[in-house]
């Protein structure tokens, strides 16, 4: 039975290859010492050849085979050996396709590498075992086009936990005008538009139906995938002590890579992947400089939050052209639908301040909102678009609450109480503003303690809650309040803002409501953030820090 299945698979692979008019070289026919040629692009879109010597075959039927080879010739001397971006380069012996350049060993002689047999690529099978850690895919470095130096550094921080790295690409948009064929440069991109992010590789195989196989190793090993297939233009090869790599530009999208497996990536030309439109507008108010960017991010729940966050920081960096401290105002809207096609929308506007790294401190809420929507445990979400607007200033727009004073010592239940709040801006003169609190109609009477605080005064609590959630530490609570994705979305939309003054019943008095059926907030830190149902907010053009407390006597009507 096993022999029959193997024979059937081989027949199917031969049939596919025949459709592309490319004869195959089976593993069993390879012998040490055989000479062949490989095809790749090291400049522009011109396919060039290099020499290949077969050294042997490693592996087994169970684990999969790899072909050990030596590359040589004038082209290999120019590139300094096998380079990242040559992955997928087809290798032929006696005119028959053996496989694709795939793996090389870091800090070893770069003339030696492994090929992925074409039989594995044609079926794009998952491999149960991976190569040792020091055998690295030749081509996993992502080419980041349109990124500033600061933006690239931030992007690298975000990609590191995902096992990815990025290098700078010179520009965006130029690609080959030629049709793809074995040996052509090709791009696998997860971000398109005014910025690009993806990997350069080489086409191994094509057919007359527009199907394409490339890389000879995984891009990110996502399995079933949704990745831009793009044209590419190679600017050159950069020598590197660890591993040389091609530098080039991602061209226009021409299709979708739908499979990202251990043996390579595969897809079809024509239909483009599902994406999330992202529009970013940034203004540096001090310099009267701005930047706007239109982007398409692949719809991938693990990658999209990190890419969106890095894209926004890059746009901020491009507009302000500096590092350091300052104040920022960020507005964003994320729209989409849930699994039942019900509309979901997160809309936030907030102010942020940092004394030394404002660019890194603007994105916390956007990142959290993206993560909630795309990585939530309740249901799949389809995002329709993201719109981000930001303003940057070198000024310190922060004010601290100095004093709070109630306008009256006694107040009736249901009445509005005036409270004078005195604040002092950074290096500025004190000023006083009046805010109000409406006393609950069913308050039983007696002492009422009110907390008056700035929205940023509890930022440390919010950060602690995030860390607890990441570490799996449950916050203390009396009852579960958020049971659906819609509940989480609502909590994000209603969350306190740094530039607000919040007036609420002081912690410890929130259960004094006379109505036994009234909703009681969660206990613990999450309850402190949520506050009581009677909480009132007042926005200002400053980030408000500090807090105070007033007490009044509530009398019955």
ABEGO torsion letter per residue (X at the ends): XAAAAAAAAAAAAAAAAAAAGBBBBBAAABBBGBBBBBBBBABEABBBBBBBBBAEBBEBAAAEBBBBBBBBEAAAAAAGEBBBGABGBBBBBGGBBAEBBABBBBGBBAABBBBBBAAAAAAGBBBABBBBAABBBBGABBBBBGBBAAAAAAAAAAAAAAGBBBBBBABBGBBBABBBBBGBBBBBBABBEABBBBBBBBBABBBAAGBBBBGGBBAAGAEBBBBBBBBBBBAEBBBBAABBBBBBBBBBBAEBBABBBAAEBBBBBGBBBBBBBBBBBBBBAAAGBBBBBBBBBBBBAAAAAAAAAAAAAAAAAAAAGBBEBEBBBBBBBBBBBBAAGBBBBBBBBBBBBBAABAAAAAAAAAAAAAAAAAABAABBBBBAEBBBBBBBBABBBBBBBABBBBABABBBBGBBBBBBBBBBBBGBBBBBBBBBBBBBAABAEEBBBBBBBBAAAAAAAAAAAAAAAAAGBBBBBABBABABAAAAAAAAAABBBAABBBBBBBBGAAAABABAABBBBBBEAAAAAAEBAABBBBBBABBBBEBBBBBBBBBBX
